[in-house]
């Protein structure tokens, strides 16, 4: 009961501040910065100062800090389980601070500063986005999977140069992100995904649907060939062998994944259905990138229903899927449609979060009742 009350309390705070500052609608830069400060501050503090009992992986990272305290730089970088970038990150922290809580503080600060910058640059109406990352428990994952969260923070910068079509910088930033978690390499697919598929026929509004057909084929192929693919990837990245026998592969998170597939599919379709959207030739590069990432996210989740560890790959794209829905909802005409979609989304996604919180699925979802470090 306490877990549900705490979760809904946080949701209520985010909804009220977004409504008070009119963040469900496109905002000017000055108001957006003020809103993002107050909206993201409690989330950042929770990530920075939560106790080690929050999140399945938290204690592993704080214990690693203690271990690295007694290592030389060469010993730290030769660690076979964690990526060299993360080991260097931890090594530097051990030389600057004595408390192992600094690992969580540094991670939370980096992730939320990067997210705030990205939202300020690319998200016109961030209110619904922030509410949904709370309701869909995205922020809960960032409290546990620190390495992937840090990789994601770097990928926000990679997204900038992806949109600007600067290939070399894009590749460098993705490789840098992968030094914190190798799953970041999957972001390399966004370049051909965005720039190799033309959206419309020349001089025509008729959509080609090439990318959608490819995603349908990939979904079927991944389901049929999933385990051979996993075995192949584990040969390339043997350090992740320990996941196979762990909680991340036992299938107990399937309820959450099935719910996610349904939720993300509805997020993609409902705003377009309400608008009766024609696939306009004037669709921006940002809109197209978010739409395609949202579609890839669903394909990965379909595969993850058989091996839940693949949700790590989905985590790279899920934030962009939420941003896509938020932006589409904010573009609905003023009046009933926009209000109905916004209110319905807030209620339904809050219900989704309550279900996950109550049933503790996946089993590493242990954010509430929340415990502070103090």
C-alpha positions, 0 to 999 in steps of 0.5 A, a space after each residue: 500500500 505504501 509503495 502505491 501511495 508513494 508512486 502516485 504521490 510522485 506522479 501527482 507532483 509531476 502532473 500538478 507542476 506540468 499543469 501549473 506551468 502549462 508544460 503539456 503545450 509547446 513552451 517558450 525557452 525561458 519557461 521550459 528551462 524553469 519547468 525542467 528544473 522543478 520537474 526533474 529536480 526530485 527525480 535527480 535527487 531520488 537517483 543520486 541519494 537513494 539507498 542501496 536497497 533500491 534497484 537490483 544492481 545498485 549494491 553491485 556498483 557501490 561494492 565495485 567502488 570499494 573494490 576499485 579503491 584498492 586497485 591501480 588504474 591498470 588493474 581497474 581497466 583489466 576488469 573483464 566484467 565491466 566496460 573500460 569506460 565505466 571502470 575509468 569513471 569509477 576509478 576517478 571517483 575513488 580518487 576524488 571521494 571516499 564515500 561510495 554513494 558518490 557513484 550514484 550521485 555522479 550518475 544521477 547528476 550526469 543523466 539528468 543534466 543530459 536529459 534536461 539539455 536534450 528536452 530543452 533542445 528537442 521537446 517542445 512540450 515536455 510536460 507529458 514526457 516527464 509525467 510518462 517517464 515517471 508513470 512508465 517507471 523509466 526513472 526507476 530503471 535508471 536507479 538500477 542500471 547505472 552503466 546503461 543510464 550513463 551510456 544513454 546520457 551520452 547517446 542524447 548528444 549522439 542524437 543531436 549529430 544524428 539529426 544534423 547528419 554528422 556521421 563521424 561525430 555520431 560514430 565517435 559518440 556511440 563508441 564512447 557510450 558503448 564504453 559504459 555499456 555495450 548495448 549502446 552499439 545498437 544505436 548505430 542502427 539509427 543512422 541507416 534507419 533514418 537516412 537510408 530509407 526515403 519516406 515518400 515517393 518523389 513528387 508524391 504524398 504517397 508513403 512507401 512503407 519500406 521501413 515498416 515492411 522491414 520492421 515486420 520482417 525483422 520482428 518475425 525473424 528475431 522471434 524465430 532466430 532469437 536464441 541463435 542470435 543471443 548465443 552469437 552475441 554472447 560469443 562476441 561479448 562473453 562478459 555478459 554470460 552471467 545474465 543467462 543464468 540470472 533473474 533477467 532471463 527467467 521470464 518472470 518479467 513477461 507481464 511487464 513486457 506484454 503490457 509494454 508492447 500494448 502500451 507502446 503500440 497504442 502510443 504510436 497509433 492513437 494520436 495519428 488515428 485521432 488526427 487522421 494523419 496524412 503522411 505529409 512530405 513536410 514531416 521533419 527529420 526529428 519527427 521521423 527519427 522519433 517515429 522510427 525509433 518508437 517502431 524499433 522499440 516495439 520490435 525489440 520488445 516482441 523479441 524480449 518477450 522470450 528473453 527479458 534481457 533484450 529489454 536492455 536494447 529496448 531501453 535505448 529506444 524507449 525514451 524516444 518512443 515516449 518523446 514521440 507520443 508526447 510530441 504527437 499529443 501536443 500537436 493535436 488541435 486545441 480542444 477536446 482531442 488534446 485534453 482527452 488524450 492527455 488526461 487519458 494517457 496520464 490515467 492509463 499510464 498511472 494505472 500501468 505503473 501501479 500494476 507493475 509496482 504492486 506485482 513487482 514485475 519485473 522482480 528487480 523493480 524495487 523502487 517503492 517504498 522508497 528509501 533514502 541514503 541518509 
